[in-house]
Amino acid sequence: MQQKKRTYKFYDNHKFIHSPDGRLVRILSEYTGPQQLFRRMKVKDTIVFFGSARLKPEADAKKALADAKSRGLAAEKIAELERDVRTAPYYEKARELSRRMTEWSIGLKNGQRRFIVATGGGPGIMEAANRGASEANGVSVGLNISLPFEQSGNDYITPELEMEFHYFFMRKYWFVYFAKALVAFPGGFGTMDELFETLTLIQTGKIHKEMPIILFGKSFWDAVVNFEQLVDFGVISASDLDLFLKTDSVDEAFEYLTTHLSKHWL
């Protein structure tokens, strides 16, 4: 007698789970899974760092440029590597700010795990922030996203707090849900998407909590987004400019964040 082929339960059926009809189950798993993990790791609030995956550590950028010049590479490639050297200080400042915020958080000595650094889990600014937290002997979160390029979990995320998402909207939900502060470094479409969605949620009152926002890198933000012109055209209010602070200073960013967090959350 031929053995009957086993019928799998739907929740254990790989074909069903990955079908269009299984989408709701996949979405729910990206809600309940992180919820369980955050609860187990006692993460209740975060400081989120956004920024480009393409920015390099200063030492790496300078070495790559020196190597390229010694090998006589094309002028176009040299110009690209010179740009990497110019933007590398943002990586180092993200690393320093994350380290200082983590040290401050650990020093609160309130018996709780507070204000954990969280990033998108990839390279560049995300790596810098996770790296700074690691150098302060703190834990940090990496909310990775599966992409065909660029994205991969960096080596500085606390292993128990590294996650990978399929859905951008679920990933962004977890960025915002625990966030008590946001620091946006120079970045591309992804950074803009995450920043402006957060600003929209605050402006429209969908986020009720106090959430200081820092735009780090004045020359970048002034060149890329003319917020003052948005006011002049009447599409945002002048008071909306108070939703964030633009700065080039790690000291100013640290003071702004710790002052707001102490006042509203401690």
C-alpha positions as CSV (number, residue, x, y, z in Angstrom):
1,M,0.0,0.0,0.0
2,Q,1.4,3.4,-1.0
3,Q,2.1,5.6,1.9
4,K,-0.2,8.7,2.0
5,K,1.6,12.0,1.6
6,R,1.5,14.0,4.8
7,T,-0.7,17.1,4.9
8,Y,1.0,19.9,6.9
9,K,-0.8,22.3,9.1
10,F,-1.1,25.7,7.4
11,Y,1.1,27.5,9.9
12,D,3.8,24.9,9.3
13,N,3.3,24.9,5.5
14,H,6.2,26.7,3.8
15,K,4.3,27.0,0.5
16,F,1.2,28.5,2.1
17,I,3.2,30.9,4.4
18,H,5.1,32.3,1.4
19,S,2.0,32.6,-0.8
20,P,-0.1,35.8,-1.2
21,D,-2.7,34.2,1.1
22,G,-0.1,33.9,3.8
23,R,0.9,37.6,3.7
24,L,-1.2,38.4,6.8
25,V,0.6,35.7,8.8
26,R,4.0,37.1,7.6
27,I,3.0,40.6,8.6
28,L,1.8,39.5,12.1
29,S,5.0,37.6,12.6
30,E,7.0,40.8,12.1
31,Y,4.8,42.4,14.8
32,T,4.7,39.7,17.4
33,G,8.2,38.3,16.9
34,P,10.1,41.6,17.6
35,Q,7.6,42.3,20.4
36,Q,8.6,39.1,22.1
37,L,12.3,39.7,21.6
38,F,12.2,43.3,23.0
39,R,10.2,42.1,26.0
40,R,12.7,39.3,26.7
41,M,15.7,41.7,26.4
42,K,13.9,44.4,28.5
43,V,14.1,47.1,25.8
44,K,11.5,49.7,26.5
45,D,12.9,52.8,24.8
46,T,15.5,53.6,22.2
47,I,17.5,56.4,20.5
48,V,17.3,55.8,16.8
49,F,20.1,56.6,14.4
50,F,19.3,57.1,10.7
51,G,21.8,57.7,7.9
52,S,23.5,56.4,4.8
53,A,24.7,52.9,4.4
54,R,27.5,54.2,2.1
55,L,29.6,56.3,4.4
56,K,32.9,54.9,5.4
57,P,35.1,54.9,8.6
58,E,37.7,57.7,8.3
59,A,40.7,55.3,8.4
60,D,39.3,53.0,5.7
61,A,38.4,55.9,3.4
62,K,41.9,57.5,3.7
63,K,43.6,54.1,3.1
64,A,41.5,53.4,0.1
65,L,42.3,56.8,-1.4
66,A,46.1,56.4,-0.7
67,D,46.0,53.0,-2.3
68,A,44.2,54.2,-5.4
69,K,46.6,57.1,-5.9
70,S,49.6,54.7,-5.5
71,R,48.1,52.5,-8.2
72,G,47.4,55.3,-10.5
73,L,43.7,54.7,-10.8
74,A,41.4,56.8,-13.1
75,A,40.6,60.3,-12.0
76,E,36.9,59.5,-11.7
77,K,37.7,56.8,-9.2
78,I,40.0,59.1,-7.3
79,A,37.3,61.7,-7.1
80,E,34.9,59.2,-5.7
81,L,37.3,58.1,-3.0
82,E,38.1,61.8,-2.2
83,R,34.4,62.2,-1.6
84,D,34.4,59.2,0.8
85,V,37.2,61.0,2.8
86,R,35.1,64.2,2.9
87,T,32.0,62.4,4.2
88,A,33.9,60.0,6.6
89,P,33.7,62.4,9.6
90,Y,30.0,61.8,9.7
91,Y,30.7,58.1,10.4
92,E,33.1,59.1,13.2
93,K,30.7,61.6,14.8
94,A,27.8,59.1,14.7
95,R,30.1,56.6,16.4
96,E,31.1,59.1,19.1
97,L,27.6,60.4,19.8
98,S,26.3,56.8,20.1
99,R,29.1,55.9,22.5
100,R,28.5,59.0,24.7
101,M,24.7,58.4,24.7
102,T,25.3,54.8,25.7
103,E,27.7,55.7,28.5
104,W,25.2,58.3,29.8
105,S,22.4,55.8,29.7
106,I,24.5,53.1,31.5
107,G,25.4,55.8,34.1
108,L,21.8,56.5,35.0
109,K,22.0,53.5,37.4
110,N,18.3,53.2,37.7
111,G,18.3,49.4,37.5
112,Q,16.7,49.4,34.0
113,R,17.9,49.2,30.5
114,R,17.2,52.7,29.1
115,F,17.7,54.6,25.8
116,I,19.2,51.8,23.8
117,V,20.8,52.8,20.5
118,A,18.8,51.4,17.5
119,T,19.7,51.4,13.8
120,G,18.7,49.8,10.6
121,G,21.4,47.3,11.1
122,G,23.5,47.9,8.0
123,P,26.9,49.4,7.2
124,G,27.7,53.2,7.1
125,I,26.1,55.4,9.7
126,M,24.2,52.4,11.1
127,E,27.4,50.5,11.7
128,A,28.9,53.6,13.3
129,A,26.1,53.9,15.8
130,N,26.1,50.2,16.7
131,R,29.9,50.4,17.0
132,G,29.8,53.3,19.4
133,A,27.3,51.6,21.6
134,S,29.5,48.4,21.6
135,E,32.6,50.5,22.5
136,A,30.7,51.8,25.5
137,N,30.0,48.2,26.6
138,G,26.3,48.7,25.9
139,V,23.7,46.7,23.9
140,S,22.2,48.0,20.7
141,V,19.5,47.1,18.3
142,G,19.8,46.3,14.5
143,L,16.5,46.3,12.6
144,N,17.8,44.9,9.3
145,I,15.9,44.7,6.0
146,S,16.3,42.1,3.3
147,L,17.5,43.9,0.2
148,P,19.3,42.7,-3.0
149,F,22.1,45.2,-2.3
150,E,23.8,47.3,0.4
151,Q,22.0,45.9,3.4
152,S,23.6,43.4,5.8
153,G,23.8,43.1,9.5
154,N,27.0,44.8,10.8
155,D,29.3,43.2,13.4
156,Y,28.5,45.5,16.2
157,I,24.9,44.8,16.8
158,T,24.1,42.9,20.0
159,P,23.4,39.4,18.6
160,E,20.2,38.9,20.6
161,L,18.8,42.2,19.3
162,E,19.6,41.7,15.6
163,M,16.4,41.2,13.5
164,E,15.7,41.0,9.8
165,F,12.5,42.3,8.3
166,H,10.8,41.8,4.9
167,Y,8.3,44.6,5.2
168,F,9.6,48.2,5.3
169,F,6.4,49.4,7.1
170,M,6.8,46.9,9.9
171,R,10.4,47.8,10.3
172,K,9.5,51.5,10.5
173,Y,6.8,50.7,13.1
174,W,9.5,49.2,15.4
175,F,11.8,52.2,14.7
176,V,9.2,54.6,16.0
177,Y,7.3,52.5,18.6
178,F,10.1,52.6,21.3
179,A,11.9,55.7,20.0
180,K,12.4,58.5,22.5
181,A,14.8,60.4,20.3
182,L,15.9,60.4,16.7
183,V,19.3,61.4,15.1
184,A,19.4,61.7,11.3
185,F,22.8,61.8,9.6
186,P,23.2,62.4,5.9
187,G,21.5,59.8,3.9
188,G,19.6,58.9,0.7
189,F,16.1,57.9,-0.1
190,G,15.7,55.6,2.9
191,T,16.9,58.2,5.4
192,M,14.5,60.8,3.9
193,D,11.6,58.3,3.9
194,E,12.2,57.4,7.6
195,L,12.8,61.0,8.7
196,F,9.8,62.6,6.9
197,E,7.4,59.9,8.0
198,T,8.4,60.5,11.6
199,L,8.1,64.3,11.2
200,T,4.6,63.7,9.6
201,L,3.5,61.5,12.5
202,I,4.6,64.2,15.0
203,Q,3.1,67.1,13.0
204,T,-0.2,65.4,12.6
205,G,-0.4,64.3,16.3
206,K,-0.2,60.6,15.5
207,I,2.9,60.5,17.8
208,H,2.0,62.1,21.1
209,K,5.2,61.5,23.0
210,E,8.0,64.0,23.3
211,M,10.7,63.0,20.7
212,P,13.7,65.3,20.1
213,I,15.0,65.1,16.6
214,I,18.5,66.0,15.5
215,L,19.6,66.6,11.9
216,F,23.3,66.1,12.0
217,G,25.3,67.9,9.3
218,K,24.1,71.4,8.7
219,S,25.7,71.8,5.2
220,F,24.1,68.5,4.0
221,W,20.6,69.3,5.3
222,D,20.7,72.9,4.2
223,A,21.7,71.9,0.7
224,V,19.3,69.0,0.4
225,V,16.1,70.2,2.1
226,N,15.2,73.9,2.2
227,F,12.9,73.8,5.2
228,E,12.7,77.6,5.3
229,Q,11.3,77.6,1.8
230,L,8.6,75.2,2.9
231,V,7.5,77.8,5.4
232,D,7.7,80.6,2.8
233,F,5.5,78.7,0.5
234,G,3.0,78.1,3.3
235,V,3.1,74.4,3.1
236,I,4.4,74.0,6.7
237,S,4.1,76.3,9.7
238,A,7.1,78.2,11.1
239,S,6.6,76.3,14.3
240,D,7.3,73.1,12.5
241,L,10.9,74.1,12.3
242,D,11.0,73.7,16.1
243,L,10.5,69.9,15.6
244,F,14.2,69.4,15.1
245,L,17.7,70.8,15.7
246,K,20.4,71.1,13.0
247,T,23.9,70.8,14.3
248,D,27.5,69.8,13.4
249,S,28.5,69.4,17.0
250,V,28.6,66.1,18.9
251,D,28.6,68.2,22.2
252,E,25.5,70.1,21.2
253,A,23.7,67.0,20.1
254,F,24.6,65.2,23.3
255,E,23.4,68.1,25.4
256,Y,20.2,68.5,23.5
257,L,19.3,64.8,23.7
258,T,20.2,64.3,27.4
259,T,18.4,67.5,28.4
260,H,15.2,66.5,26.6
261,L,15.3,62.8,27.7
262,S,16.0,63.8,31.3
263,K,13.2,66.3,31.4
264,H,10.5,64.2,29.7
265,W,11.4,60.6,30.4
266,L,13.3,60.3,33.7
